[in-house]
Amino acid sequence: MAQTKGKKAMLTIGVVVAGVAALWYGVFGLKPYSLSAEELSARYAYSMKQQVQLELKELTPQSFEFTYQSFDGVTVNGRISYPLDPKAIRSPVPVLIGAHAMGRSQIRWWQDSFKDRATFEQTDKITAMALAKGYAVVAIDARHHGLRKDPNLSIVDIIDNLHWWGEREPYETMLVDTVRDHRVLLDWLVKQPMLDKNNIKLAGYSMGAQISLLLAGVDSRIQSVAAIVPPHMNSTTAAVAPLNVIAGLADNQVWLFTADDDEYASIKQNQQLFDALPNADKKLFRFDSGHLLPADYVTKLEPWL
């Protein structure tokens, strides 16, 4: 008798939990949606009232901090480093744009640690390698990151609200507007006589890889992408799912770096992304690791630069 009552109680609890879960999903769960090519293009479009100007602050003769006003008047901050003193550059040098991971900042492309926290993504090593090969390297803080943090809306808030309450607009806007910030930066980069506007590459880690694929998918001024462990995105956040801008990558070289035990993208999802890339010039690198790749993955990028 007691055993029967226990089974009934467990069954009742299971039914209640399932009911609550169904109610939560019905009210707050993210629902798939779709965007036409025209709607997607409009989402990433921008206009500038005046020509973009970077306010530069010299750190060394080869490296500068900068700020500029983006399409919506918001201040963007970042850093640019040249392979030598820009006054000594006689012919245009190639450009590498770096995009940082979620919770990080542009400084990770220059420093192996920040506030006593190591740069496990090894992006500082990519910068060092690119500079040694004659590239100028530039990176900015994504919205809600680094010097652009909003005390009223943290990254944790944005992600929690996305997953728990179905508030996708702040998450999508953060990424879309960061892509548009990069497009404004490109307006400046392609006008600099010491930079080669026909050789602009883009590398990003995690969220930065997602941003890199999105940017290259909507802006033809990017010629080559190294997307390092991009998180899988589906149609519940359609505006920022790289698969939805895949057609725009047809003319790009794309190297995709993935992890077989990545909590943000399965082997199947990574393969799906790679197979969907429409360009012939593409490579897939798989690592037996989690989202943080082995430190020596950077060596695989040397032929790409």
N, C-alpha and C positions, 0 to 999 in steps of 0.2 A: 504493500500500500504506500509506504513512504517513498519507495523508488518510483512508483507511478506518479505520485504528486510532484516529485522532483523533476521528472521528465516533462510534466505539464507546465511546471513553472519555467523551465528552460525554454520550452516551446513558446510560451507567452512572451518571455523576454525577447526571444528572437523575432517574433512577429512585431513587437513594439519597436525594436531597433530598426528593423527593415522598413517599418512605416515611417519612422522619423527620418531615416535616410532618404526615402522616396520623397517625403515632403520637402526636405532640405534641397534635394536636387531640383525638384519642381519649381522652387522659389528662387534659390540662389545658384544652382549649378550652372556652369558655363555651357551655353548651347552653341552648336556649330552655326556658322553663317558664311555667306559668300560675298565676294566683291567682284565686279566686272573689271576688266583691264582698264577701262576708263576711270572707274571709281578709285582703283588702286593708284593709278598715275596721279589723279587729283590729290590723293592723300599725301603724296610725297612731293607735290609741287610747292614752289615757294617763289616769292618775289622780293626784290630789294629796292627800296626807294632811292638808294645811292650806292655808289661803288664801295665794296667792302674794303676796309682799311685795318691793318693789324697794327696795334700799338706794341712795339717791341721793346723789351728790356734785356740788355746784354748780360749774360751770365759768364760767358767766356767769349773770346773772339769768334768761336765757332757755334755757340749755342745761345739761344734766346728764349725767354718766356714771352708770351704774347696774350693779348686779349683782342676781341673784336665783337662788334654788334651783329647778332644774327638776324634772320628774316623777321622776327617778331620783336626786335629791340632788346632781347635778352643778351647779357654779356657771356661770351664763351672764353674760356681760358685754355692755354695749352703751352706746348714747347716745340721748338724746331731746332735741330742740330744739323750742321753741314759737315761734309767730310774734310773740309779745310776752311780757312777764313774765307767767307763769301767774297771779300774784296779780291782774292786771288783766283777765283773761279773764272776760267777763260771760255769754257764751253758748258752748255747746260748739263746738269747732273740728274740722274734718275731720282725718283722720289718713292719713299716707303711711308705709307700712312699706317699707324698702329692704332688698334681699337682694343681697349682694356676689358677685362672681365667684370661681371656684376660685383659690386661691393669694392672694387678697386678704383684706381684713378690713373690719369695719364703718366704720373711719375713712375709707374711700374715699368714703363718702357725705357727708363734710364737708370733706375736704382735696383740693386739686388735685395733691398729691404726698405721698409718705411715704417717708422715708429716701432722699431724692433720686431716687425713682422716681415718674414722673408717673402720674396717674390717667387713663389713656388711655380708660377707659370713660365718662368725663364724668359720672359719677354725682353728683359734688359739685355740678355745675350743675343737676341735677334737684332736689337738695335746696334750693339757693338759690331756684329758681323756685317750688317748693312753699311754702317759707316766705313768699315774697313774696305768694303767693296766699292766705295765711292758714291753711296746714296746719301741724300738728305733724308732725315727721318723726322716725322711730325706726328704729334698725337694731341688730342684734346680730351678734357673731362666730358663724359656723357652726362646728360641731364640727371639730376639728383645724385651725383657722384662727386667725389673730390671737393673742390672749392665751390661746387654748384649744389651742394646738399641743401635740402629744404627742411628746416627744423620742424615744420608742420606736416611733412609727409616724407617719411624715411623710406628707404628701399624695403625694409622689413614690412612697413605698413602697406606698400604697394603690392608686394607679393602675397601677403596674408589676405588682403582685401580681394585680390584676384582669385585665389583658390578657395577662400571661405565664403565670400559674399558675392562672387561673380562680377566684381567691378573691374572689367577689363580696360576701360577707357584710360585710367591713369597709366597702366602698364604699357598699353599700345602707344599712347601719346609720348611717353618717355622715349621709346625706341624710335618712333617715326620722327620726332623732332630732333633727336640726336643725329639721325640720318640726314635730315635737312640742314642741321648745323654743319655737317661734313660737306654738304653740297655748296654751302656758302663759302667754306674754307677752300674748296676746289676752285671757286671763282677767283680767289686770290692767287692760289698756287699756279694756275695755268697762265697767269699774266707776269710771272716773275722770270726775267731773262736768264737767270742762272739755273733755273729748274727746267727739266725736260718734260713738257706737257704731254708728250707722246710715250712716256715711260713712267707711268704712275702705278705702283703696286699697293696692295692693301692686305694687311695681315691682322687677324683678330683672334682672341682667345675667348672661348665660351660665349658670353653675351656679345663680346667683341666680334666673334666669328659670325654670329647671327647678324649683327649690324653690318659687317663686311659684305656678306652675301646680299643683304637688302640694298646696300648702297650701290654695289656693282650691278645689281639687277635693275636699278632705276636710273643710273647715271653712266653714260657711255664713256666718260673720261677716265674710268678705271679700266686698265688693260689686263690685270692679273690679280688673283685672290688666293691667299692661303687661309683657309678656314679651319681653325684648330678647335676641336671638340665643340661644335655648335650644338646647343640644346635642340631637341626635337620640338617643333611647333606644329599644331594642326589647325583645323578650321575654327576652333573655338577662339583663337586669336588670329584670325585670317589676315589682318592688316600687317602683321609682323612675322608671318610664316614664310621662310625663304622659298619654299616650294611654289608659292604664289607669284614670285617674281622670276622664276627660273628661266623663262623665255629671254629675259634681258641679259642672261649670262652666256648667250650663244657665242659671242665674240670674245669671251674671256678665257684665259688660262685659269683653271681652278684646281688647286691642290687641297684635298680634304684629309684632315688628320682626325682619326677617331679612336675611341677606347672601347674595348670589348666588354668592360664591366662599368660602363658609364651610367650613373644613376639618372642622367638627364636625356639619354638617347640610347636605345637598344641597338644591337648589331643589325637587326632587320631594318630599323628606322634609318640608321646611317647608310646602309646599302641602298635603301629606297631613295635617299637624297642623292647619293652618288649616281645611281642609274638614271635619275631624272635629269641630271645635268645635260644640257643639249649640245655642249661643245665637245669637239674631238680631243682637244688638248686638256686632259684632266687626269689626275692621279689620286688614288686612295691609299692612305697609309693607316694600317691598323696596329694598335698597340695592346698588349696584354696588361691592361692597367685600368684604374678608375679614371675619373674626370681629370685628375692631375696626372699628366703624362710623365713618363720617365724623363729625367733632366736632359738626356742626350737626344731627345726628339729633335732638338734645334739643329743638329747636324744634318738632318734630312732636308732642311730648308736651304742649305748652301747652294745647291744647283738651281734653286728657284730664283735666287737673287741675281 
